[in-house]
């Protein structure tokens, strides 16, 4: 069913998901120690499984994942911790799986966002802001910048979407 690399990746990502979920939901922070451990583990796992080619795929996955999330960070849609975490996850899944994993993470984040706005009762405010963002993309209009809410419960713990989406991606695309 799963190859050795996938089993090693799941063994790493399953406990990481629990830890990141706790820290991201409780404190809205992702400790760098867990991100660094994930990055190094991804490099080691892929090197052990594929030699130098595996190491290059892991490093390429890290860079590609970083680039994809950094673009979202530049527009204010992602925190720096989320960018670093997805880069580390990219080192685990490798270059070949980063695009699929990115899409699954975005979908998982969308589900989490819908749940969050329904739970917080901010549907109208959120829809208004989304409309303002789309209008800001039009020529001649300025992109709005929104302040981070003082109440952190109104922010999205995207580390949860990243780790959960990565596990879903491994099950769907490597099974």
C-alpha positions as CSV (number, residue, x, y, z in Angstrom):
1,X,0.0,0.0,0.0
2,X,2.5,2.7,1.1
3,X,6.2,2.8,0.4
4,X,8.8,3.2,3.1
5,X,9.2,6.9,2.4
6,X,5.5,7.6,2.8
7,X,5.4,5.6,6.0
8,X,8.3,7.6,7.4
9,X,6.6,10.9,6.3
10,X,3.3,9.9,8.0
11,X,5.2,8.8,11.1
12,X,6.7,12.3,11.2
13,X,3.6,14.3,10.2
14,X,1.0,12.6,12.4
15,X,2.4,13.6,15.8
16,X,3.5,17.0,14.3
17,X,-0.1,17.7,13.4
18,X,-1.2,17.1,17.0
19,X,1.5,19.4,18.3
20,X,1.1,22.1,15.8
21,X,-2.6,22.1,16.2
22,X,-2.3,22.6,19.9
23,X,0.2,25.5,19.6
24,X,-1.4,27.2,16.7
25,X,-4.9,27.0,18.1
26,X,-3.9,27.9,21.7
27,X,-1.1,30.5,21.1
28,X,-1.4,31.3,17.3
29,X,2.3,30.6,17.1
30,X,4.2,27.7,15.5
31,X,7.4,27.0,17.4
32,X,10.5,27.2,15.2
33,X,11.9,24.1,16.9
34,X,9.1,21.9,15.4
35,X,9.6,23.5,12.0
36,X,13.3,22.9,12.1
37,X,12.9,19.3,13.2
38,X,10.4,18.7,10.4
39,X,12.8,20.3,7.8
40,X,15.8,18.2,9.0
41,X,13.7,15.1,9.2
42,X,12.4,15.6,5.7
43,X,15.9,16.0,4.3
44,X,17.1,12.9,6.2
45,X,14.1,10.7,5.2
46,X,14.4,11.6,1.6
47,X,18.2,11.2,1.6
48,X,17.9,7.7,3.2
49,X,15.2,6.6,0.7
50,X,16.6,8.1,-2.5
51,X,20.2,9.0,-1.9
52,X,21.4,12.3,-3.4
53,X,18.4,12.5,-5.8
54,X,16.1,12.2,-2.8
55,X,18.0,14.9,-1.0
56,X,17.7,17.2,-4.0
57,X,14.0,16.4,-4.3
58,X,13.6,17.3,-0.6
59,X,15.5,20.6,-0.9
60,X,13.6,21.5,-4.1
61,X,10.3,20.7,-2.3
62,X,11.3,23.0,0.5
63,X,12.2,25.8,-1.9
64,X,9.0,25.4,-4.0
65,X,6.8,25.2,-0.9
66,X,8.4,28.3,0.5
67,X,7.9,30.2,-2.7
68,X,4.3,29.3,-3.0
69,X,3.5,30.3,0.6
70,X,5.7,33.4,0.5
71,X,3.6,34.8,-2.3
72,X,0.5,34.5,0.0
73,X,2.6,36.0,2.8
74,X,3.5,39.1,0.7
75,X,-0.2,39.8,0.2
76,X,-0.9,39.4,3.9
77,X,-2.8,36.2,3.6
78,X,-0.3,34.0,5.5
79,X,1.9,34.4,8.6
80,X,5.6,33.9,8.5
81,X,5.3,30.7,10.7
82,X,2.9,29.2,8.1
83,X,5.4,29.9,5.4
84,X,8.2,28.2,7.3
85,X,6.0,25.3,8.2
86,X,4.9,24.6,4.6
87,X,8.5,24.9,3.5
88,X,9.4,22.2,6.1
89,X,6.5,20.1,4.9
90,X,7.8,20.5,1.3
91,X,11.1,19.0,2.4
92,X,9.1,15.9,3.6
93,X,6.9,15.4,0.6
94,X,9.5,16.4,-2.0
95,X,9.3,18.5,-5.2
96,X,6.9,16.2,-7.0
97,X,4.1,16.4,-4.4
98,X,4.3,20.1,-3.4
99,X,1.8,21.4,-6.0
100,X,-0.8,18.7,-5.1
101,X,-0.2,19.2,-1.4
102,X,-0.5,23.0,-1.8
103,X,-3.9,22.7,-3.4
104,X,-5.1,20.3,-0.7
105,X,-3.8,22.6,2.0
106,X,-5.7,25.5,0.4
107,X,-8.9,23.5,0.3
108,X,-8.4,22.4,3.9
109,X,-7.8,26.0,4.9
110,X,-11.0,27.0,3.1
111,X,-13.0,24.5,5.0
112,X,-11.4,25.7,8.3
113,X,-12.1,29.3,7.3
114,X,-15.8,28.6,6.6
115,X,-16.1,26.8,10.0
116,X,-14.3,29.7,11.7
117,X,-16.5,32.5,10.2
118,X,-19.7,30.5,11.0
119,X,-18.5,29.8,14.6
120,X,-17.6,33.4,15.2
121,X,-20.7,34.9,13.5
122,X,-18.6,37.0,11.1
123,X,-20.1,35.9,7.8
124,X,-21.2,39.4,6.6
125,X,-18.0,41.1,7.7
126,X,-15.9,38.4,6.0
127,X,-17.9,38.5,2.7
128,X,-17.6,42.3,2.7
129,X,-13.8,42.1,3.1
130,X,-13.5,39.4,0.4
131,X,-15.4,41.7,-2.0
132,X,-13.1,44.6,-1.1
133,X,-10.1,42.4,-1.9
134,X,-11.5,41.4,-5.3
135,X,-12.3,45.0,-6.1
136,X,-8.8,45.9,-5.0
137,X,-7.4,43.6,-7.7
138,X,-9.1,45.7,-10.4
139,X,-7.0,48.2,-12.4
140,X,-7.1,51.6,-10.7
141,X,-8.3,50.3,-7.3
142,X,-6.1,49.9,-4.3
143,X,-5.8,46.7,-2.3
144,X,-7.1,47.1,1.2
145,X,-5.0,46.2,4.2
146,X,-6.8,44.9,7.3
147,X,-5.5,45.1,10.8
148,X,-5.0,41.8,12.6
149,X,-7.9,41.4,15.1
150,X,-7.1,42.0,18.7
151,X,-9.1,38.9,19.6
152,X,-6.9,36.1,18.3
153,X,-10.0,33.8,18.1
154,X,-10.9,35.8,15.0
155,X,-7.7,34.7,13.2
156,X,-7.2,31.4,11.4
157,X,-4.7,28.9,12.8
158,X,-3.4,28.0,9.3
159,X,-0.8,25.5,10.7
160,X,-3.7,23.2,11.3
161,X,-4.7,23.4,7.6
162,X,-1.1,22.9,6.5
163,X,-0.4,19.8,8.6
164,X,-3.9,18.2,8.1
165,X,-3.8,19.0,4.4
166,X,-0.3,17.4,4.1
167,X,-1.5,14.2,5.7
168,X,-4.6,14.1,3.4
169,X,-2.3,14.7,0.4
170,X,-0.1,11.8,1.4
171,X,-3.1,9.5,1.7
172,X,-4.6,10.6,-1.6
173,X,-1.6,10.9,-3.8
174,X,0.8,8.2,-2.4
175,X,-1.7,5.5,-1.5
